[in-house]
């Protein structure tokens, strides 16, 4: 097998593969969703929340710690309403607690 291998950027690889292109699009959209709701998050909580995967009409937020997750659950209805008001079809927002490994 004689192939010319040359380095490509992640973006170039994504453009060459429909599967990777879709994953890149979902990652971009997830980040956009997080930016759209950031102002609704309590200031002390913003750094603990990360954009997670989009699965159909559901979206997942990744949160550092159980206390942050509990606080985030209190504002989920407002977050969902904000996203729907901006045109995203979001029927559920899940919270996944990320553990810090040391």
URZI-V545441 format. One record per helix or strand. SS is the DSSP state (2 for helix, 1 for strand). FROM is the first residue (numbers start at 1). TO is the last residue. If there is no record, write none. Layout:
[[SS;FROM;TO] [SS;FROM;TO]]
This chain:
[[2;10;16] [2;18;40] [2;43;48] [1;49;55] [1;58;64] [2;66;85] [1;92;98]]
